[in-house]
Amino acid sequence: MERIRAAVAATTGDVKVLGGLGGFAGMVELPEMKNPVLVSATDGVGTKVLIAEAMGLYSTVGIDLVAMSVNDLITTGARPLFFLDYIATGRLEPEKAAVLVEGIAEGCRMAGCALLGGETAEMPDVYQGGDFDLAGFAVGVVEKDRIIDGSRVEAGDVIIGLPASGIHSNGLSLARKILARHDISYTYRVEQAGFDSIGRILLTPTEIYTSPVAAVMAACEVRAMAHITGGGLPENLPRAIPDGLAARVDRSNWLVPRIFKALQALGKVDEREMLRTFNMGVGFTLIVPAAQEQQALAAAPGSFRVGEVVAGEGNIRFVGV
């Protein structure tokens, strides 16, 4: 508790947190708004915790934990306010727990929300030794008349992509299976991925998109957004598009990171399965009017055109593969 106190306090920023660390509940004062709507999202980091445990590296999975919830939350146009975490383990190791919470605090600083509190549970009958799992949820707020829900999306709108930092926190069960099948350890240095160890590459934290999304929203009209998680583009992008419309995605518009190519080659994975399992380099999408495409691209350096919205059913259509 003493070690994490400073890290938690550093996350408050302009969020008005009432009270301090150690109470039974956390309190946040809502910002002054005309008609505020609370928005929430929850998630974990899946089997990424197994890679962190195998590598003995715990400083980044906390960032993933925040990212997975916050990136869902901001698709509504909401601003993240606070985050709560839950750490479960078989044997509490104070040093490891502190590093995990410091990573969560870093994720909160990156997302612009307060780490309001959390819970650490020691359950030796459920978890073995130092095995652990993480879960958390974020709460944000948005003006009711500024909620982004996809209802204004039209045929001809442009889909903008924000680059993924890597594999993020989805598809790791398949990645681990591929490595195990070839008896490849996490310390193996991958030529296709720049000769870094495969374990460190897989532990690259999930990108947090709060800042670029806010920048695009300030620059133009954003009609819908999607966080590209489990299921990849085929299952997540259509969730942001109304019935009667579909997404036409041009795969030639962005470079697929080398880690995905390495896993596909090692596992002999079909292209469709890769697209259904991994983000393939697209971590987040925004749909904007075609006339505002250049403003959107300029507002978020590194962004790119993923495709466009077209009339008709079919959810998503890939070209340029």
C-alpha positions as YAML, in Angstrom:
chain: A
units: angstrom
residues:
- id: 1
  name: MET
  ca: [0.00, 0.00, 0.00]
- id: 2
  name: GLU
  ca: [2.78, 2.42, 0.85]
- id: 3
  name: ARG
  ca: [4.66, 1.70, -2.38]
- id: 4
  name: ILE
  ca: [1.65, 2.23, -4.67]
- id: 5
  name: ARG
  ca: [0.35, 5.33, -2.87]
- id: 6
  name: ALA
  ca: [2.40, 7.79, -4.96]
- id: 7
  name: ALA
  ca: [1.63, 5.97, -8.22]
- id: 8
  name: VAL
  ca: [-2.12, 6.08, -7.52]
- id: 9
  name: ALA
  ca: [-2.05, 9.73, -6.48]
- id: 10
  name: ALA
  ca: [-0.30, 10.66, -9.73]
- id: 11
  name: THR
  ca: [-3.29, 9.49, -11.80]
- id: 12
  name: THR
  ca: [-5.87, 11.99, -10.60]
- id: 13
  name: GLY
  ca: [-4.98, 14.84, -12.97]
- id: 14
  name: ASP
  ca: [-8.02, 17.10, -13.30]
- id: 15
  name: VAL
  ca: [-10.41, 14.39, -12.09]
- id: 16
  name: LYS
  ca: [-11.89, 15.53, -8.78]
- id: 17
  name: VAL
  ca: [-11.28, 12.56, -6.49]
- id: 18
  name: LEU
  ca: [-12.75, 12.88, -3.00]
- id: 19
  name: GLY
  ca: [-10.94, 11.12, -0.18]
- id: 20
  name: GLY
  ca: [-7.73, 9.12, -0.35]
- id: 21
  name: LEU
  ca: [-6.39, 5.61, -0.77]
- id: 22
  name: GLY
  ca: [-7.44, 3.03, 1.80]
- id: 23
  name: GLY
  ca: [-11.14, 3.66, 2.21]
- id: 24
  name: PHE
  ca: [-13.91, 1.15, 1.59]
- id: 25
  name: ALA
  ca: [-15.10, 2.99, -1.53]
- id: 26
  name: GLY
  ca: [-13.83, 5.65, -3.91]
- id: 27
  name: MET
  ca: [-15.63, 8.87, -4.78]
- id: 28
  name: VAL
  ca: [-15.36, 11.12, -7.83]
- id: 29
  name: GLU
  ca: [-17.13, 14.42, -8.40]
- id: 30
  name: LEU
  ca: [-18.80, 14.63, -11.81]
- id: 31
  name: PRO
  ca: [-17.57, 17.45, -14.06]
- id: 32
  name: GLU
  ca: [-20.01, 20.28, -14.71]
- id: 33
  name: MET
  ca: [-22.16, 19.15, -17.62]
- id: 34
  name: LYS
  ca: [-25.66, 19.89, -18.88]
- id: 35
  name: ASN
  ca: [-26.88, 16.29, -19.10]
- id: 36
  name: PRO
  ca: [-24.10, 13.86, -18.15]
- id: 37
  name: VAL
  ca: [-24.39, 10.17, -19.01]
- id: 38
  name: LEU
  ca: [-22.15, 7.65, -17.27]
- id: 39
  name: VAL
  ca: [-20.48, 5.07, -19.50]
- id: 40
  name: SER
  ca: [-18.75, 1.90, -18.27]
- id: 41
  name: ALA
  ca: [-16.72, -0.98, -19.66]
- id: 42
  name: THR
  ca: [-14.96, -3.98, -18.15]
- id: 43
  name: ASP
  ca: [-12.36, -6.49, -19.33]
- id: 44
  name: GLY
  ca: [-9.22, -8.45, -18.47]
- id: 45
  name: VAL
  ca: [-6.04, -9.30, -20.36]
- id: 46
  name: GLY
  ca: [-6.67, -13.00, -20.99]
- id: 47
  name: THR
  ca: [-3.75, -15.38, -21.30]
- id: 48
  name: LYS
  ca: [-1.29, -12.51, -21.56]
- id: 49
  name: VAL
  ca: [-0.83, -13.01, -17.81]
- id: 50
  name: LEU
  ca: [0.73, -16.42, -18.55]
- id: 51
  name: ILE
  ca: [3.36, -14.83, -20.76]
- id: 52
  name: ALA
  ca: [4.09, -12.16, -18.13]
- id: 53
  name: GLU
  ca: [4.52, -14.90, -15.52]
- id: 54
  name: ALA
  ca: [6.76, -16.99, -17.79]
- id: 55
  name: MET
  ca: [8.95, -13.97, -18.57]
- id: 56
  name: GLY
  ca: [8.90, -12.59, -15.03]
- id: 57
  name: LEU
  ca: [7.90, -9.21, -16.50]
- id: 58
  name: TYR
  ca: [4.90, -7.59, -14.81]
- id: 59
  name: SER
  ca: [5.24, -3.88, -15.58]
- id: 60
  name: THR
  ca: [3.20, -3.74, -18.80]
- id: 61
  name: VAL
  ca: [0.13, -5.96, -18.33]
- id: 62
  name: GLY
  ca: [-1.42, -3.29, -16.11]
- id: 63
  name: ILE
  ca: [-1.35, -0.91, -19.08]
- id: 64
  name: ASP
  ca: [-3.13, -3.60, -21.12]
- id: 65
  name: LEU
  ca: [-5.77, -3.90, -18.42]
- id: 66
  name: VAL
  ca: [-6.62, -0.20, -18.54]
- id: 67
  name: ALA
  ca: [-6.47, -0.09, -22.33]
- id: 68
  name: MET
  ca: [-8.92, -2.92, -22.88]
- id: 69
  name: SER
  ca: [-11.67, -1.14, -20.94]
- id: 70
  name: VAL
  ca: [-10.87, 2.47, -21.78]
- id: 71
  name: ASN
  ca: [-10.65, 1.81, -25.52]
- id: 72
  name: ASP
  ca: [-14.13, 0.28, -25.41]
- id: 73
  name: LEU
  ca: [-15.48, 3.17, -23.36]
- id: 74
  name: ILE
  ca: [-14.28, 5.95, -25.67]
- id: 75
  name: THR
  ca: [-16.11, 4.48, -28.68]
- id: 76
  name: THR
  ca: [-19.19, 6.26, -27.30]
- id: 77
  name: GLY
  ca: [-17.46, 9.64, -27.29]
- id: 78
  name: ALA
  ca: [-17.08, 9.50, -23.51]
- id: 79
  name: ARG
  ca: [-14.18, 10.83, -21.51]
- id: 80
  name: PRO
  ca: [-12.70, 8.29, -19.05]
- id: 81
  name: LEU
  ca: [-13.08, 9.37, -15.42]
- id: 82
  name: PHE
  ca: [-11.80, 6.54, -13.24]
- id: 83
  name: PHE
  ca: [-10.65, 2.94, -13.19]
- id: 84
  name: LEU
  ca: [-10.89, 0.11, -10.64]
- id: 85
  name: ASP
  ca: [-8.74, -3.02, -10.70]
- id: 86
  name: TYR
  ca: [-8.95, -6.54, -9.27]
- id: 87
  name: ILE
  ca: [-5.89, -8.76, -8.81]
- id: 88
  name: ALA
  ca: [-6.33, -12.40, -7.78]
- id: 89
  name: THR
  ca: [-3.41, -14.67, -6.91]
- id: 90
  name: GLY
  ca: [-2.56, -17.90, -5.15]
- id: 91
  name: ARG
  ca: [0.22, -16.35, -3.08]
- id: 92
  name: LEU
  ca: [0.51, -12.61, -2.55]
- id: 93
  name: GLU
  ca: [3.97, -11.38, -3.47]
- id: 94
  name: PRO
  ca: [4.07, -7.70, -2.45]
- id: 95
  name: GLU
  ca: [6.79, -6.74, -4.95]
- id: 96
  name: LYS
  ca: [4.94, -8.32, -7.88]
- id: 97
  name: ALA
  ca: [1.60, -6.84, -6.80]
- id: 98
  name: ALA
  ca: [3.16, -3.38, -6.51]
- id: 99
  name: VAL
  ca: [4.66, -3.61, -10.01]
- id: 100
  name: LEU
  ca: [1.28, -4.70, -11.40]
- id: 101
  name: VAL
  ca: [-0.52, -1.77, -9.75]
- id: 102
  name: GLU
  ca: [2.17, 0.66, -10.90]
- id: 103
  name: GLY
  ca: [1.54, -0.56, -14.45]
- id: 104
  name: ILE
  ca: [-2.19, 0.00, -13.99]
- id: 105
  name: ALA
  ca: [-1.44, 3.50, -12.69]
- id: 106
  name: GLU
  ca: [0.71, 4.18, -15.75]
- id: 107
  name: GLY
  ca: [-2.16, 3.08, -17.97]
- id: 108
  name: CYS
  ca: [-4.50, 5.42, -16.12]
- id: 109
  name: ARG
  ca: [-2.10, 8.33, -16.59]
- id: 110
  name: MET
  ca: [-1.94, 7.55, -20.32]
- id: 111
  name: ALA
  ca: [-5.75, 7.35, -20.50]
- id: 112
  name: GLY
  ca: [-6.31, 10.52, -18.46]
- id: 113
  name: CYS
  ca: [-8.38, 8.83, -15.75]
- id: 114
  name: ALA
  ca: [-7.92, 8.34, -12.02]
- id: 115
  name: LEU
  ca: [-7.02, 4.98, -10.49]
- id: 116
  name: LEU
  ca: [-9.76, 5.22, -7.90]
- id: 117
  name: GLY
  ca: [-9.18, 1.96, -6.07]
- id: 118
  name: GLY
  ca: [-8.93, -1.80, -6.39]
- id: 119
  name: GLU
  ca: [-8.83, -5.15, -4.67]
- id: 120
  name: THR
  ca: [-6.13, -7.78, -4.24]
- id: 121
  name: ALA
  ca: [-7.34, -11.27, -3.33]
- id: 122
  name: GLU
  ca: [-5.15, -14.14, -2.14]
- id: 123
  name: MET
  ca: [-6.88, -17.45, -3.02]
- id: 124
  name: PRO
  ca: [-4.54, -20.44, -2.74]
- id: 125
  name: ASP
  ca: [-7.41, -22.89, -3.29]
- id: 126
  name: VAL
  ca: [-8.12, -21.34, -6.72]
- id: 127
  name: TYR
  ca: [-4.71, -20.25, -8.02]
- id: 128
  name: GLN
  ca: [-1.43, -22.16, -7.74]
- id: 129
  name: GLY
  ca: [1.56, -20.43, -6.14]
- id: 130
  name: GLY
  ca: [2.25, -17.07, -7.73]
- id: 131
  name: ASP
  ca: [-0.28, -17.53, -10.56]
- id: 132
  name: PHE
  ca: [-2.46, -14.46, -10.94]
- id: 133
  name: ASP
  ca: [-5.24, -12.92, -12.98]
- id: 134
  name: LEU
  ca: [-6.32, -9.35, -13.62]
- id: 135
  name: ALA
  ca: [-9.69, -7.71, -14.21]
- id: 136
  name: GLY
  ca: [-10.87, -4.13, -14.12]
- id: 137
  name: PHE
  ca: [-13.44, -1.63, -15.26]
- id: 138
  name: ALA
  ca: [-13.53, 1.97, -16.34]
- id: 139
  name: VAL
  ca: [-16.21, 4.62, -15.94]
- id: 140
  name: GLY
  ca: [-16.50, 7.72, -18.09]
- id: 141
  name: VAL
  ca: [-18.93, 10.48, -18.87]
- id: 142
  name: VAL
  ca: [-20.40, 12.07, -21.99]
- id: 143
  name: GLU
  ca: [-23.00, 14.73, -22.69]
- id: 144
  name: LYS
  ca: [-26.19, 12.95, -23.71]
- id: 145
  name: ASP
  ca: [-26.55, 14.91, -26.95]
- id: 146
  name: ARG
  ca: [-22.94, 14.08, -27.93]
- id: 147
  name: ILE
  ca: [-23.14, 10.30, -27.59]
- id: 148
  name: ILE
  ca: [-21.64, 8.54, -30.62]
- id: 149
  name: ASP
  ca: [-23.68, 5.45, -31.47]
- id: 150
  name: GLY
  ca: [-23.28, 4.94, -35.23]
- id: 151
  name: SER
  ca: [-26.78, 6.13, -36.08]
- id: 152
  name: ARG
  ca: [-25.46, 8.92, -38.35]
- id: 153
  name: VAL
  ca: [-23.24, 6.64, -40.45]
- id: 154
  name: GLU
  ca: [-23.97, 6.86, -44.20]
- id: 155
  name: ALA
  ca: [-22.79, 5.14, -47.35]
- id: 156
  name: GLY
  ca: [-19.68, 6.96, -48.58]
- id: 157
  name: ASP
  ca: [-18.30, 7.67, -45.11]
- id: 158
  name: VAL
  ca: [-14.61, 6.92, -44.67]
- id: 159
  name: ILE
  ca: [-13.15, 4.47, -42.14]
- id: 160
  name: ILE
  ca: [-9.96, 5.73, -40.48]
- id: 161
  name: GLY
  ca: [-7.63, 3.33, -38.72]
- id: 162
  name: LEU
  ca: [-5.32, 3.94, -35.77]
- id: 163
  name: PRO
  ca: [-2.27, 1.63, -35.68]
- id: 164
  name: ALA
  ca: [-1.96, -1.15, -33.14]
- id: 165
  name: SER
  ca: [1.19, -1.31, -31.04]
- id: 166
  name: GLY
  ca: [1.31, -5.07, -31.60]
- id: 167
  name: ILE
  ca: [-0.81, -8.08, -30.79]
- id: 168
  name: HIS
  ca: [-2.49, -6.17, -27.91]
- id: 169
  name: SER
  ca: [-4.41, -8.58, -25.63]
- id: 170
  name: ASN
  ca: [-6.28, -10.80, -28.07]
- id: 171
  name: GLY
  ca: [-5.30, -13.92, -29.96]
- id: 172
  name: LEU
  ca: [-2.64, -14.86, -27.44]
- id: 173
  name: SER
  ca: [-4.05, -18.35, -26.89]
- id: 174
  name: LEU
  ca: [-3.45, -19.08, -30.58]
- id: 175
  name: ALA
  ca: [-0.03, -17.42, -30.48]
- id: 176
  name: ARG
  ca: [0.98, -19.51, -27.45]
- id: 177
  name: LYS
  ca: [-0.28, -22.69, -29.14]
- id: 178
  name: ILE
  ca: [1.79, -21.95, -32.26]
- id: 179
  name: LEU
  ca: [4.93, -21.39, -30.19]
- id: 180
  name: ALA
  ca: [4.34, -24.52, -28.09]
- id: 181
  name: ARG
  ca: [3.79, -26.64, -31.20]
- id: 182
  name: HIS
  ca: [7.24, -25.63, -32.46]
- id: 183
  name: ASP
  ca: [8.84, -25.81, -29.01]
- id: 184
  name: ILE
  ca: [9.76, -22.11, -29.22]
- id: 185
  name: SER
  ca: [10.53, -20.41, -25.91]
- id: 186
  name: TYR
  ca: [9.58, -16.83, -25.12]
- id: 187
  name: THR
  ca: [13.28, -15.89, -25.15]
- id: 188
  name: TYR
  ca: [13.60, -16.89, -28.82]
- id: 189
  name: ARG
  ca: [14.75, -13.95, -30.93]
- id: 190
  name: VAL
  ca: [12.54, -13.51, -33.99]
- id: 191
  name: GLU
  ca: [14.17, -12.39, -37.23]
- id: 192
  name: GLN
  ca: [10.87, -11.32, -38.80]
- id: 193
  name: ALA
  ca: [10.16, -9.17, -35.74]
- id: 194
  name: GLY
  ca: [13.47, -7.32, -35.57]
- id: 195
  name: PHE
  ca: [15.42, -9.90, -33.53]
- id: 196
  name: ASP
  ca: [13.64, -9.05, -30.29]
- id: 197
  name: SER
  ca: [12.57, -11.90, -28.02]
- id: 198
  name: ILE
  ca: [9.13, -13.26, -28.88]
- id: 199
  name: GLY
  ca: [8.05, -12.91, -25.24]
- id: 200
  name: ARG
  ca: [8.84, -9.21, -25.08]
- id: 201
  name: ILE
  ca: [7.13, -8.63, -28.42]
- id: 202
  name: LEU
  ca: [3.96, -10.34, -27.20]
- id: 203
  name: LEU
  ca: [4.07, -8.30, -23.98]
- id: 204
  name: THR
  ca: [4.12, -4.97, -25.86]
- id: 205
  name: PRO
  ca: [1.26, -3.15, -24.11]
- id: 206
  name: THR
  ca: [-2.03, -2.42, -25.82]
- id: 207
  name: GLU
  ca: [-2.17, 1.07, -27.29]
- id: 208
  name: ILE
  ca: [-4.41, 3.50, -25.40]
- id: 209
  name: TYR
  ca: [-6.33, 5.63, -27.91]
- id: 210
  name: THR
  ca: [-7.75, 8.37, -25.68]
- id: 211
  name: SER
  ca: [-5.55, 11.17, -27.05]
- id: 212
  name: PRO
  ca: [-5.78, 10.50, -30.81]
- id: 213
  name: VAL
  ca: [-9.52, 9.87, -30.58]
- id: 214
  name: ALA
  ca: [-10.03, 13.16, -28.74]
- id: 215
  name: ALA
  ca: [-7.95, 14.92, -31.39]
- id: 216
  name: VAL
  ca: [-10.01, 13.51, -34.26]
- id: 217
  name: MET
  ca: [-13.26, 14.33, -32.46]
- id: 218
  name: ALA
  ca: [-12.07, 17.93, -32.08]
- id: 219
  name: ALA
  ca: [-11.11, 18.16, -35.74]
- id: 220
  name: CYS
  ca: [-14.17, 16.70, -37.44]
- id: 221
  name: GLU
  ca: [-17.47, 14.87, -37.03]
- id: 222
  name: VAL
  ca: [-16.96, 11.30, -35.82]
- id: 223
  name: ARG
  ca: [-20.00, 9.18, -36.58]
- id: 224
  name: ALA
  ca: [-18.93, 5.82, -35.15]
- id: 225
  name: MET
  ca: [-15.94, 4.09, -33.59]
- id: 226
  name: ALA
  ca: [-14.82, 0.52, -32.98]
- id: 227
  name: HIS
  ca: [-12.13, -0.97, -30.75]
- id: 228
  name: ILE
  ca: [-10.58, -3.86, -32.67]
- id: 229
  name: THR
  ca: [-10.24, -6.67, -30.11]
- id: 230
  name: GLY
  ca: [-11.05, -10.41, -30.17]
- id: 231
  name: GLY
  ca: [-12.64, -11.22, -33.51]
- id: 232
  name: GLY
  ca: [-10.51, -8.68, -35.34]
- id: 233
  name: LEU
  ca: [-11.92, -6.36, -37.97]
- id: 234
  name: PRO
  ca: [-14.58, -8.84, -39.21]
- id: 235
  name: GLU
  ca: [-16.38, -9.00, -35.86]
- id: 236
  name: ASN
  ca: [-15.74, -5.54, -34.40]
- id: 237
  name: LEU
  ca: [-16.02, -3.05, -37.25]
- id: 238
  name: PRO
  ca: [-19.57, -4.14, -38.24]
- id: 239
  name: ARG
  ca: [-20.72, -3.42, -34.67]
- id: 240
  name: ALA
  ca: [-20.27, 0.29, -35.44]
- id: 241
  name: ILE
  ca: [-22.26, 0.24, -38.70]
- id: 242
  name: PRO
  ca: [-26.08, 0.31, -38.94]
- id: 243
  name: ASP
  ca: [-28.12, -2.37, -40.71]
- id: 244
  name: GLY
  ca: [-28.27, -1.94, -44.49]
- id: 245
  name: LEU
  ca: [-24.66, -0.77, -44.68]
- id: 246
  name: ALA
  ca: [-21.35, -2.61, -44.85]
- id: 247
  name: ALA
  ca: [-17.64, -1.88, -44.55]
- id: 248
  name: ARG
  ca: [-15.40, -2.18, -47.60]
- id: 249
  name: VAL
  ca: [-11.86, -2.66, -46.27]
- id: 250
  name: ASP
  ca: [-8.77, -2.30, -48.46]
- id: 251
  name: ARG
  ca: [-6.03, -4.45, -46.92]
- id: 252
  name: SER
  ca: [-3.37, -2.74, -49.08]
- id: 253
  name: ASN
  ca: [-3.81, 0.54, -47.18]
- id: 254
  name: TRP
  ca: [-1.63, -0.40, -44.20]
- id: 255
  name: LEU
  ca: [1.36, -2.58, -43.36]
- id: 256
  name: VAL
  ca: [0.73, -5.66, -41.25]
- id: 257
  name: PRO
  ca: [3.26, -5.76, -38.36]
- id: 258
  name: ARG
  ca: [5.96, -8.41, -38.65]
- id: 259
  name: ILE
  ca: [4.81, -10.28, -35.53]
- id: 260
  name: PHE
  ca: [1.61, -11.34, -37.31]
- id: 261
  name: LYS
  ca: [3.49, -12.49, -40.39]
- id: 262
  name: ALA
  ca: [5.86, -14.49, -38.19]
- id: 263
  name: LEU
  ca: [2.99, -16.21, -36.34]
- id: 264
  name: GLN
  ca: [1.11, -16.89, -39.58]
- id: 265
  name: ALA
  ca: [4.18, -18.49, -41.18]
- id: 266
  name: LEU
  ca: [5.03, -20.58, -38.12]
- id: 267
  name: GLY
  ca: [1.49, -21.79, -37.57]
- id: 268
  name: LYS
  ca: [0.49, -22.02, -41.24]
- id: 269
  name: VAL
  ca: [-2.63, -20.07, -40.29]
- id: 270
  name: ASP
  ca: [-5.21, -19.27, -42.97]
- id: 271
  name: GLU
  ca: [-5.54, -15.56, -43.82]
- id: 272
  name: ARG
  ca: [-9.21, -15.51, -42.84]
- id: 273
  name: GLU
  ca: [-8.38, -17.05, -39.47]
- id: 274
  name: MET
  ca: [-5.68, -14.41, -38.92]
- id: 275
  name: LEU
  ca: [-8.19, -11.64, -39.63]
- id: 276
  name: ARG
  ca: [-10.75, -13.21, -37.28]
- id: 277
  name: THR
  ca: [-8.26, -13.65, -34.44]
- id: 278
  name: PHE
  ca: [-5.83, -10.71, -34.49]
- id: 279
  name: ASN
  ca: [-6.09, -6.96, -35.04]
- id: 280
  name: MET
  ca: [-3.53, -7.30, -37.89]
- id: 281
  name: GLY
  ca: [-2.18, -3.82, -37.19]
- id: 282
  name: VAL
  ca: [-5.48, -1.91, -36.84]
- id: 283
  name: GLY
  ca: [-6.21, -1.23, -33.18]
- id: 284
  name: PHE
  ca: [-9.09, 1.23, -33.47]
- id: 285
  name: THR
  ca: [-11.32, 2.66, -36.20]
- id: 286
  name: LEU
  ca: [-13.28, 5.88, -36.61]
- id: 287
  name: ILE
  ca: [-15.93, 6.60, -39.23]
- id: 288
  name: VAL
  ca: [-16.06, 10.17, -40.54]
- id: 289
  name: PRO
  ca: [-17.74, 11.97, -43.48]
- id: 290
  name: ALA
  ca: [-15.73, 11.60, -46.69]
- id: 291
  name: ALA
  ca: [-15.31, 15.38, -46.93]
- id: 292
  name: GLN
  ca: [-13.48, 15.38, -43.57]
- id: 293
  name: GLU
  ca: [-11.08, 12.51, -44.26]
- id: 294
  name: GLN
  ca: [-7.97, 14.70, -44.50]
- id: 295
  name: GLN
  ca: [-8.79, 16.57, -41.26]
- id: 296
  name: ALA
  ca: [-9.15, 13.25, -39.47]
- id: 297
  name: LEU
  ca: [-5.86, 11.88, -40.83]
- id: 298
  name: ALA
  ca: [-4.02, 15.09, -39.96]
- id: 299
  name: ALA
  ca: [-5.39, 15.10, -36.40]
- id: 300
  name: ALA
  ca: [-3.99, 11.63, -35.62]
- id: 301
  name: PRO
  ca: [-0.43, 11.17, -36.93]
- id: 302
  name: GLY
  ca: [0.15, 7.62, -38.09]
- id: 303
  name: SER
  ca: [-3.51, 7.04, -38.92]
- id: 304
  name: PHE
  ca: [-4.58, 5.69, -42.29]
- id: 305
  name: ARG
  ca: [-7.61, 5.05, -44.45]
- id: 306
  name: VAL
  ca: [-8.97, 1.55, -43.81]
- id: 307
  name: GLY
  ca: [-11.82, 1.74, -46.30]
- id: 308
  name: GLU
  ca: [-15.30, 3.13, -46.67]
- id: 309
  name: VAL
  ca: [-18.91, 2.46, -45.79]
- id: 310
  name: VAL
  ca: [-20.98, 1.08, -48.67]
- id: 311
  name: ALA
  ca: [-24.64, 0.28, -49.20]
- id: 312
  name: GLY
  ca: [-25.87, -3.27, -48.78]
- id: 313
  name: GLU
  ca: [-25.68, -6.11, -46.32]
- id: 314
  name: GLY
  ca: [-22.70, -8.32, -45.70]
- id: 315
  name: ASN
  ca: [-21.05, -6.65, -42.71]
- id: 316
  name: ILE
  ca: [-17.50, -6.44, -44.09]
- id: 317
  name: ARG
  ca: [-15.84, -6.96, -47.46]
- id: 318
  name: PHE
  ca: [-12.09, -7.23, -47.91]
- id: 319
  name: VAL
  ca: [-10.26, -6.15, -51.04]
- id: 320
  name: GLY
  ca: [-6.55, -5.76, -51.76]
- id: 321
  name: VAL
  ca: [-5.62, -8.96, -49.87]
...
